[in-house]
């Protein structure tokens, strides 16, 4: 995937998962390092999924950059 190739130190931290019926809501943080500047970067993401027949049938996501992220955790 292009994102992983551009930022090989990417880490995903699952913050919350809530499920009810055929829906799952997940809040997670994507942490990485800007390859050009070496500065940490982070995006907070909300993902809503609807499942049918054991597979994701629909998914909606929104991500917001974190203003002052901390460094990504070590690999």
Jmol script that loads the backbone (N, CA, C; Angstrom):
load data "model"
ATOM      1  N   UNK A   1       0.845  -1.183   0.000  1.00  0.00           N
ATOM      2  CA  UNK A   1       0.000   0.000   0.000  1.00  0.00           C
ATOM      3  C   UNK A   1       0.887   1.242   0.000  1.00  0.00           C
ATOM      4  N   UNK A   2       0.511   2.268  -0.742  1.00  0.00           N
ATOM      5  CA  UNK A   2       1.333   3.475  -0.916  1.00  0.00           C
ATOM      6  C   UNK A   2       1.599   4.195   0.398  1.00  0.00           C
ATOM      7  N   UNK A   3       0.619   4.258   1.291  1.00  0.00           N
ATOM      8  CA  UNK A   3       0.805   4.963   2.564  1.00  0.00           C
ATOM      9  C   UNK A   3       1.898   4.279   3.383  1.00  0.00           C
ATOM     10  N   UNK A   4       1.889   2.965   3.439  1.00  0.00           N
ATOM     11  CA  UNK A   4       2.890   2.229   4.214  1.00  0.00           C
ATOM     12  C   UNK A   4       4.270   2.378   3.579  1.00  0.00           C
ATOM     13  N   UNK A   5       4.344   2.396   2.264  1.00  0.00           N
ATOM     14  CA  UNK A   5       5.626   2.581   1.589  1.00  0.00           C
ATOM     15  C   UNK A   5       6.199   3.959   1.871  1.00  0.00           C
ATOM     16  N   UNK A   6       5.358   4.992   1.939  1.00  0.00           N
ATOM     17  CA  UNK A   6       5.822   6.352   2.185  1.00  0.00           C
ATOM     18  C   UNK A   6       6.185   6.571   3.648  1.00  0.00           C
ATOM     19  N   UNK A   7       5.544   5.870   4.560  1.00  0.00           N
ATOM     20  CA  UNK A   7       5.812   6.012   5.992  1.00  0.00           C
ATOM     21  C   UNK A   7       5.910   4.618   6.608  1.00  0.00           C
ATOM     22  N   UNK A   8       7.077   3.978   6.489  1.00  0.00           N
ATOM     23  CA  UNK A   8       7.203   2.592   6.941  1.00  0.00           C
ATOM     24  C   UNK A   8       7.076   2.402   8.446  1.00  0.00           C
ATOM     25  N   UNK A   9       7.135   3.478   9.238  1.00  0.00           N
ATOM     26  CA  UNK A   9       7.012   3.333  10.686  1.00  0.00           C
ATOM     27  C   UNK A   9       5.581   3.543  11.172  1.00  0.00           C
ATOM     28  N   UNK A  10       4.611   3.433  10.301  1.00  0.00           N
ATOM     29  CA  UNK A  10       3.215   3.677  10.659  1.00  0.00           C
ATOM     30  C   UNK A  10       2.747   2.671  11.719  1.00  0.00           C
ATOM     31  N   UNK A  11       2.030   3.196  12.731  1.00  0.00           N
ATOM     32  CA  UNK A  11       1.443   2.388  13.800  1.00  0.00           C
ATOM     33  C   UNK A  11      -0.015   2.785  13.924  1.00  0.00           C
ATOM     34  N   UNK A  12      -0.858   1.803  14.166  1.00  0.00           N
ATOM     35  CA  UNK A  12      -2.276   2.073  14.378  1.00  0.00           C
ATOM     36  C   UNK A  12      -2.613   1.660  15.803  1.00  0.00           C
ATOM     37  N   UNK A  13      -3.198   2.593  16.543  1.00  0.00           N
ATOM     38  CA  UNK A  13      -3.593   2.353  17.924  1.00  0.00           C
ATOM     39  C   UNK A  13      -5.120   2.364  17.979  1.00  0.00           C
ATOM     40  N   UNK A  14      -5.711   1.239  18.361  1.00  0.00           N
ATOM     41  CA  UNK A  14      -7.162   1.141  18.490  1.00  0.00           C
ATOM     42  C   UNK A  14      -7.551   1.772  19.824  1.00  0.00           C
ATOM     43  N   UNK A  15      -8.403   2.800  19.779  1.00  0.00           N
ATOM     44  CA  UNK A  15      -8.830   3.493  20.987  1.00  0.00           C
ATOM     45  C   UNK A  15     -10.169   2.979  21.507  1.00  0.00           C
ATOM     46  N   UNK A  16     -11.126   2.736  20.627  1.00  0.00           N
ATOM     47  CA  UNK A  16     -12.454   2.282  21.021  1.00  0.00           C
ATOM     48  C   UNK A  16     -13.051   1.422  19.916  1.00  0.00           C
ATOM     49  N   UNK A  17     -13.807   0.402  20.309  1.00  0.00           N
ATOM     50  CA  UNK A  17     -14.590  -0.401  19.373  1.00  0.00           C
ATOM     51  C   UNK A  17     -15.940  -0.643  20.036  1.00  0.00           C
ATOM     52  N   UNK A  18     -17.011  -0.303  19.329  1.00  0.00           N
ATOM     53  CA  UNK A  18     -18.366  -0.507  19.828  1.00  0.00           C
ATOM     54  C   UNK A  18     -19.149  -1.223  18.742  1.00  0.00           C
ATOM     55  N   UNK A  19     -19.833  -2.305  19.123  1.00  0.00           N
ATOM     56  CA  UNK A  19     -20.610  -3.068  18.145  1.00  0.00           C
ATOM     57  C   UNK A  19     -22.032  -3.265  18.646  1.00  0.00           C
ATOM     58  N   UNK A  20     -22.959  -3.188  17.711  1.00  0.00           N
ATOM     59  CA  UNK A  20     -24.353  -3.476  18.015  1.00  0.00           C
ATOM     60  C   UNK A  20     -25.025  -3.930  16.733  1.00  0.00           C
ATOM     61  N   UNK A  21     -25.624  -5.087  16.787  1.00  0.00           N
ATOM     62  CA  UNK A  21     -26.290  -5.618  15.607  1.00  0.00           C
ATOM     63  C   UNK A  21     -25.292  -5.849  14.483  1.00  0.00           C
ATOM     64  N   UNK A  22     -25.584  -5.283  13.312  1.00  0.00           N
ATOM     65  CA  UNK A  22     -24.699  -5.455  12.156  1.00  0.00           C
ATOM     66  C   UNK A  22     -23.734  -4.289  11.966  1.00  0.00           C
ATOM     67  N   UNK A  23     -23.620  -3.423  12.992  1.00  0.00           N
ATOM     68  CA  UNK A  23     -22.766  -2.225  12.881  1.00  0.00           C
ATOM     69  C   UNK A  23     -21.621  -2.263  13.884  1.00  0.00           C
ATOM     70  N   UNK A  24     -20.463  -1.736  13.450  1.00  0.00           N
ATOM     71  CA  UNK A  24     -19.300  -1.604  14.324  1.00  0.00           C
ATOM     72  C   UNK A  24     -18.725  -0.200  14.143  1.00  0.00           C
ATOM     73  N   UNK A  25     -18.465   0.479  15.255  1.00  0.00           N
ATOM     74  CA  UNK A  25     -17.816   1.790  15.232  1.00  0.00           C
ATOM     75  C   UNK A  25     -16.431   1.624  15.856  1.00  0.00           C
ATOM     76  N   UNK A  26     -15.425   2.136  15.178  1.00  0.00           N
ATOM     77  CA  UNK A  26     -14.051   2.039  15.664  1.00  0.00           C
ATOM     78  C   UNK A  26     -13.419   3.422  15.625  1.00  0.00           C
ATOM     79  N   UNK A  27     -12.739   3.772  16.721  1.00  0.00           N
ATOM     80  CA  UNK A  27     -11.954   5.009  16.755  1.00  0.00           C
ATOM     81  C   UNK A  27     -10.512   4.596  16.925  1.00  0.00           C
ATOM     82  N   UNK A  28      -9.652   5.058  16.014  1.00  0.00           N
ATOM     83  CA  UNK A  28      -8.243   4.688  16.098  1.00  0.00           C
ATOM     84  C   UNK A  28      -7.358   5.857  15.706  1.00  0.00           C
ATOM     85  N   UNK A  29      -6.086   5.763  16.095  1.00  0.00           N
ATOM     86  CA  UNK A  29      -5.097   6.790  15.801  1.00  0.00           C
ATOM     87  C   UNK A  29      -4.017   6.185  14.919  1.00  0.00           C
ATOM     88  N   UNK A  30      -3.694   6.877  13.841  1.00  0.00           N
ATOM     89  CA  UNK A  30      -2.614   6.463  12.953  1.00  0.00           C
ATOM     90  C   UNK A  30      -1.414   7.350  13.273  1.00  0.00           C
ATOM     91  N   UNK A  31      -0.318   6.745  13.740  1.00  0.00           N
ATOM     92  CA  UNK A  31       0.895   7.468  14.114  1.00  0.00           C
ATOM     93  C   UNK A  31       2.008   7.131  13.128  1.00  0.00           C
ATOM     94  N   UNK A  32       2.776   8.137  12.730  1.00  0.00           N
ATOM     95  CA  UNK A  32       3.912   7.907  11.835  1.00  0.00           C
ATOM     96  C   UNK A  32       4.851   9.095  11.921  1.00  0.00           C
ATOM     97  N   UNK A  33       5.870   9.064  11.083  1.00  0.00           N
ATOM     98  CA  UNK A  33       6.841  10.140  11.003  1.00  0.00           C
ATOM     99  C   UNK A  33       6.830  10.699   9.596  1.00  0.00           C
ATOM    100  N   UNK A  34       6.828  12.022   9.483  1.00  0.00           N
ATOM    101  CA  UNK A  34       6.906  12.661   8.174  1.00  0.00           C
ATOM    102  C   UNK A  34       8.275  12.344   7.581  1.00  0.00           C
ATOM    103  N   UNK A  35       8.333  11.640   6.429  1.00  0.00           N
ATOM    104  CA  UNK A  35       9.629  11.236   5.887  1.00  0.00           C
ATOM    105  C   UNK A  35      10.496  12.406   5.425  1.00  0.00           C
ATOM    106  N   UNK A  36       9.894  13.533   5.126  1.00  0.00           N
ATOM    107  CA  UNK A  36      10.661  14.698   4.664  1.00  0.00           C
ATOM    108  C   UNK A  36      11.237  15.504   5.814  1.00  0.00           C
ATOM    109  N   UNK A  37      10.480  15.634   6.912  1.00  0.00           N
ATOM    110  CA  UNK A  37      10.918  16.497   8.011  1.00  0.00           C
ATOM    111  C   UNK A  37      11.365  15.724   9.255  1.00  0.00           C
ATOM    112  N   UNK A  38      10.946  14.454   9.361  1.00  0.00           N
ATOM    113  CA  UNK A  38      11.248  13.681  10.557  1.00  0.00           C
ATOM    114  C   UNK A  38      10.328  13.992  11.719  1.00  0.00           C
ATOM    115  N   UNK A  39       9.361  14.896  11.515  1.00  0.00           N
ATOM    116  CA  UNK A  39       8.419  15.275  12.571  1.00  0.00           C
ATOM    117  C   UNK A  39       7.337  14.204  12.730  1.00  0.00           C
ATOM    118  N   UNK A  40       6.886  13.983  13.965  1.00  0.00           N
ATOM    119  CA  UNK A  40       5.805  13.028  14.165  1.00  0.00           C
ATOM    120  C   UNK A  40       4.507  13.556  13.564  1.00  0.00           C
ATOM    121  N   UNK A  41       3.669  12.643  13.096  1.00  0.00           N
ATOM    122  CA  UNK A  41       2.348  13.045  12.615  1.00  0.00           C
ATOM    123  C   UNK A  41       1.343  12.006  13.070  1.00  0.00           C
ATOM    124  N   UNK A  42       0.110  12.461  13.246  1.00  0.00           N
ATOM    125  CA  UNK A  42      -0.947  11.573  13.720  1.00  0.00           C
ATOM    126  C   UNK A  42      -2.276  12.001  13.122  1.00  0.00           C
ATOM    127  N   UNK A  43      -3.126  11.017  12.895  1.00  0.00           N
ATOM    128  CA  UNK A  43      -4.483  11.264  12.392  1.00  0.00           C
ATOM    129  C   UNK A  43      -5.439  10.465  13.261  1.00  0.00           C
ATOM    130  N   UNK A  44      -6.463  11.131  13.791  1.00  0.00           N
ATOM    131  CA  UNK A  44      -7.530  10.457  14.533  1.00  0.00           C
ATOM    132  C   UNK A  44      -8.596  10.059  13.523  1.00  0.00           C
ATOM    133  N   UNK A  45      -9.031   8.801  13.564  1.00  0.00           N
ATOM    134  CA  UNK A  45      -9.968   8.285  12.564  1.00  0.00           C
ATOM    135  C   UNK A  45     -11.180   7.670  13.258  1.00  0.00           C
ATOM    136  N   UNK A  46     -12.359   7.944  12.701  1.00  0.00           N
ATOM    137  CA  UNK A  46     -13.599   7.276  13.090  1.00  0.00           C
ATOM    138  C   UNK A  46     -14.033   6.437  11.904  1.00  0.00           C
ATOM    139  N   UNK A  47     -14.353   5.183  12.144  1.00  0.00           N
ATOM    140  CA  UNK A  47     -14.757   4.271  11.084  1.00  0.00           C
ATOM    141  C   UNK A  47     -16.051   3.580  11.504  1.00  0.00           C
ATOM    142  N   UNK A  48     -17.035   3.604  10.646  1.00  0.00           N
ATOM    143  CA  UNK A  48     -18.307   2.932  10.880  1.00  0.00           C
ATOM    144  C   UNK A  48     -18.488   1.882   9.800  1.00  0.00           C
ATOM    145  N   UNK A  49     -18.747   0.649  10.212  1.00  0.00           N
ATOM    146  CA  UNK A  49     -18.878  -0.454   9.263  1.00  0.00           C
ATOM    147  C   UNK A  49     -20.209  -1.156   9.465  1.00  0.00           C
ATOM    148  N   UNK A  50     -20.800  -1.606   8.348  1.00  0.00           N
ATOM    149  CA  UNK A  50     -21.998  -2.450   8.392  1.00  0.00           C
ATOM    150  C   UNK A  50     -21.634  -3.789   7.785  1.00  0.00           C
ATOM    151  N   UNK A  51     -21.965  -4.855   8.503  1.00  0.00           N
ATOM    152  CA  UNK A  51     -21.615  -6.203   8.064  1.00  0.00           C
ATOM    153  C   UNK A  51     -22.837  -6.930   7.510  1.00  0.00           C
ATOM    154  N   UNK A  52     -22.597  -7.755   6.508  1.00  0.00           N
ATOM    155  CA  UNK A  52     -23.618  -8.643   5.952  1.00  0.00           C
ATOM    156  C   UNK A  52     -22.925  -9.926   5.522  1.00  0.00           C
ATOM    157  N   UNK A  53     -23.475 -11.051   5.887  1.00  0.00           N
ATOM    158  CA  UNK A  53     -22.905 -12.356   5.542  1.00  0.00           C
ATOM    159  C   UNK A  53     -21.444 -12.484   5.981  1.00  0.00           C
ATOM    160  N   UNK A  54     -21.106 -11.918   7.150  1.00  0.00           N
ATOM    161  CA  UNK A  54     -19.763 -12.043   7.691  1.00  0.00           C
ATOM    162  C   UNK A  54     -18.708 -11.168   7.041  1.00  0.00           C
ATOM    163  N   UNK A  55     -19.130 -10.252   6.172  1.00  0.00           N
ATOM    164  CA  UNK A  55     -18.188  -9.368   5.476  1.00  0.00           C
ATOM    165  C   UNK A  55     -18.640  -7.920   5.621  1.00  0.00           C
ATOM    166  N   UNK A  56     -17.685  -7.003   5.449  1.00  0.00           N
ATOM    167  CA  UNK A  56     -18.045  -5.583   5.466  1.00  0.00           C
ATOM    168  C   UNK A  56     -18.834  -5.272   4.196  1.00  0.00           C
ATOM    169  N   UNK A  57     -20.069  -4.827   4.378  1.00  0.00           N
ATOM    170  CA  UNK A  57     -20.922  -4.484   3.243  1.00  0.00           C
ATOM    171  C   UNK A  57     -20.820  -2.997   2.902  1.00  0.00           C
ATOM    172  N   UNK A  58     -20.641  -2.175   3.932  1.00  0.00           N
ATOM    173  CA  UNK A  58     -20.477  -0.723   3.742  1.00  0.00           C
ATOM    174  C   UNK A  58     -19.523  -0.215   4.810  1.00  0.00           C
ATOM    175  N   UNK A  59     -18.808   0.866   4.471  1.00  0.00           N
ATOM    176  CA  UNK A  59     -17.902   1.453   5.455  1.00  0.00           C
ATOM    177  C   UNK A  59     -17.782   2.947   5.199  1.00  0.00           C
ATOM    178  N   UNK A  60     -17.764   3.701   6.298  1.00  0.00           N
ATOM    179  CA  UNK A  60     -17.601   5.150   6.230  1.00  0.00           C
ATOM    180  C   UNK A  60     -16.489   5.537   7.176  1.00  0.00           C
ATOM    181  N   UNK A  61     -15.579   6.414   6.738  1.00  0.00           N
ATOM    182  CA  UNK A  61     -14.457   6.847   7.577  1.00  0.00           C
ATOM    183  C   UNK A  61     -14.270   8.351   7.464  1.00  0.00           C
ATOM    184  N   UNK A  62     -13.787   8.922   8.554  1.00  0.00           N
ATOM    185  CA  UNK A  62     -13.356  10.316   8.529  1.00  0.00           C
ATOM    186  C   UNK A  62     -12.117  10.411   9.407  1.00  0.00           C
ATOM    187  N   UNK A  63     -11.117  11.132   8.922  1.00  0.00           N
ATOM    188  CA  UNK A  63      -9.879  11.306   9.652  1.00  0.00           C
ATOM    189  C   UNK A  63      -9.557  12.779   9.841  1.00  0.00           C
ATOM    190  N   UNK A  64      -9.018  13.108  11.002  1.00  0.00           N
ATOM    191  CA  UNK A  64      -8.672  14.487  11.335  1.00  0.00           C
ATOM    192  C   UNK A  64      -7.235  14.523  11.818  1.00  0.00           C
ATOM    193  N   UNK A  65      -6.379  15.362  11.209  1.00  0.00           N
ATOM    194  CA  UNK A  65      -4.989  15.465  11.688  1.00  0.00           C
ATOM    195  C   UNK A  65      -4.931  15.975  13.127  1.00  0.00           C
ATOM    196  N   UNK A  66      -4.014  15.437  13.900  1.00  0.00           N
ATOM    197  CA  UNK A  66      -3.784  15.881  15.276  1.00  0.00           C
ATOM    198  C   UNK A  66      -2.856  17.082  15.216  1.00  0.00           C
ATOM    199  N   UNK A  67      -3.181  18.146  15.939  1.00  0.00           N
ATOM    200  CA  UNK A  67      -2.419  19.392  15.878  1.00  0.00           C
ATOM    201  C   UNK A  67      -0.987  19.249  16.383  1.00  0.00           C
ATOM    202  N   UNK A  68      -0.798  18.669  17.563  1.00  0.00           N
ATOM    203  CA  UNK A  68       0.538  18.522  18.152  1.00  0.00           C
ATOM    204  C   UNK A  68       0.772  17.066  18.526  1.00  0.00           C
ATOM    205  N   UNK A  69       1.043  16.203  17.541  1.00  0.00           N
ATOM    206  CA  UNK A  69       1.208  14.786  17.841  1.00  0.00           C
ATOM    207  C   UNK A  69       2.499  14.493  18.585  1.00  0.00           C
ATOM    208  N   UNK A  70       2.486  13.422  19.347  1.00  0.00           N
ATOM    209  CA  UNK A  70       3.702  12.937  19.991  1.00  0.00           C
ATOM    210  C   UNK A  70       4.379  11.983  19.022  1.00  0.00           C
ATOM    211  N   UNK A  71       5.606  11.625  19.309  1.00  0.00           N
ATOM    212  CA  UNK A  71       6.347  10.731  18.424  1.00  0.00           C
ATOM    213  C   UNK A  71       5.658   9.382  18.325  1.00  0.00           C
ATOM    214  N   UNK A  72       5.802   8.762  17.158  1.00  0.00           N
ATOM    215  CA  UNK A  72       5.234   7.426  16.961  1.00  0.00           C
ATOM    216  C   UNK A  72       5.957   6.435  17.848  1.00  0.00           C
ATOM    217  N   UNK A  73       5.241   5.421  18.346  1.00  0.00           N
ATOM    218  CA  UNK A  73       5.907   4.430  19.199  1.00  0.00           C
ATOM    219  C   UNK A  73       6.964   3.669  18.421  1.00  0.00           C
ATOM    220  N   UNK A  74       7.985   3.179  19.093  1.00  0.00           N
ATOM    221  CA  UNK A  74       9.035   2.429  18.382  1.00  0.00           C
ATOM    222  C   UNK A  74       8.498   1.138  17.816  1.00  0.00           C
ATOM    223  N   UNK A  75       9.129   0.670  16.748  1.00  0.00           N
ATOM    224  CA  UNK A  75       8.684  -0.576  16.095  1.00  0.00           C
ATOM    225  C   UNK A  75       9.017  -1.777  16.944  1.00  0.00           C
TER     226      UNK A  75
END
end "model"
wireframe off; spacefill off
backbone 0.3
color backbone group
